[in-house]
């Protein structure tokens, strides 16, 4: 297979949370001499393991992984920073004759790589960020709508981190400028495969995975990040999903009996938003069965 492969092929395995992306990527990496680049905006953070569903150290031994555990949760990590690092990794993998496999559910980041989008370089305004972190996602979205209605139309209105970053750029540049697509990567050939599951199966997976996370100590992880790593409650809540609701629970703002259901519903809502985002890209080939995915990759070469 390696002898017939052109040195410009890149596989993307994407899909909603709990769809089984990581296991598919690992199998493909083993089959096609590949290495995996994570495209998950939460799994880049050190110490955020259980709550993000990060693959275990043993699983990471099955295939080389990049872009995991590279940033302190206190810091912010933009799509521009991700793209800069991921581009270098992709080139290195290709130079060594291996197959880059991008795997994740953060559509914004995946699009940056596939379409080689250049985003504005704006330094963090920590004073502004600290002020904005006290606002709800609804309040942040309303503020962005006033500052730049165009950007507000295509942003995840439930994601405080993205909203704060967009507002920060607006305040610095006057608006969020249109991203510039560079054509220098037209020599790259991408195959985007989405993991397609029936809605009932996906919801079942989300629930089982969440139960496993609770058993593994998801609540204790958040408590440890706050106490030992000194991650503020505001910062913890900005990560959304389980981190948001566990932070509220640990601050006694949510009764224990409501905790699981709140996170389960948040995960389901997140999966729906992911599918809506990915559904806009008609280049994505949606498959459920691994054997079909493997055959499609073979056909790609």
Residue, then its C-alpha position, 0 to 999 in steps of 0.5 A: x500500500x505504501x509503495x502505491x501511495x502518493x505523498x499528498x494523501x490525508x485522511x480525516x475521521x470526524x463525527x459527533x461525540x461518542x461516535x467511535x472516531x478514535x478507534x477507527x483512526x487507530x485501526x486505520x493508522x495500524x493498517x495504512x502506516x499512519x499517525x494521528x493528529x487530534x483535532x479536539x479543542x478540549x483534548x489539547x489540555x493537560x489534566x483534562x482526560x476523563x471529562x474530554x474522553x481522551x484516549x488512554x496512554x495504552x491506546x496511544x501506544x497503538x498509534x502515534x498521536x499528536x496534539x494531545x496534552x500540549x497546553x495548560x488549561x489556564x491558557x487559551x489555544x486558538x484555531x490559528x495556533x492549532x493550524x500552525x502546529x498541525x501544519x508542521x506535523x502533517x508535513x513531517x509525517x508526509x516527509x517520513x512516508x507515513x499517512x497523516x490521519x486527522x481525527x476529531x469533532x471540532x469542525x472549526x479546526x478541521x476546516x482550517x486544515x482542509x481548506x487551509x484557512x488563515x485566521x487573524x493574529x490578535x494577541x489575547x486581551x486578558x483584562x477583557x477576557x476576565x471581564x467577559x468570562x463572567x458573562x453567560x453564553x447568551x449574553x456573549x452571543x448578544x454582544x457579538x451580534x451587536x459588534x459583528x452580525x455577520x460573524x454571529x451568523x456562523x459561530x457556535x452560540x453555545x461556546x463561550x470560548x469561541x464567543x469571547x475570542x470573536x468579541x476580542x478580535x472585534x474589539x481589537x480590529x473593529x470587526x471579525x475579518x473574513x478569513x483568507x483561504x490560501x491556495x498553497x495546499x492544493x497539492x494535498x488530497x483530503x478524504x473526509x469520512x464522517x462516522x454516521x450512527x442512527x440517532x438512537x445508537x448515538x444517544x446510547x453511546x453518549x449515555x454509556x460513555x458518560x456512565x463510564x466517565x463517572x465511574x472513572x472519576x470525572x467529578x474528582x478530575x474537575x475538583x483536582x483541576x480546581x484545587x491542585x492546578x488552580x483552574x478558576x471556576x469561571x475558566x472551568x465553566x468556559x469549557x462547557x459540557x461536563x466541566x460546566x455542570x460539574x463546576x456548578x455542582x461543586x460550587x453547590x449550585x446544582x443538586x447531585x441528582x440532576x448532575x448526570x442528566x444535565x451533562x447527558x443533555x449537554x452532550x446530546x445537544x453538542x452532538x447535534x451542533x456538531x452534525x449541523x456543522x459537518x452537514x454543511x460540508x458536502x465533501x464528507x463521506x458518511x459511513x458507519x461500518x469500519x470495513x466500508x471505511x477501510x475499503x473507501x480508504x483503499x479506493x482513495x489510494 
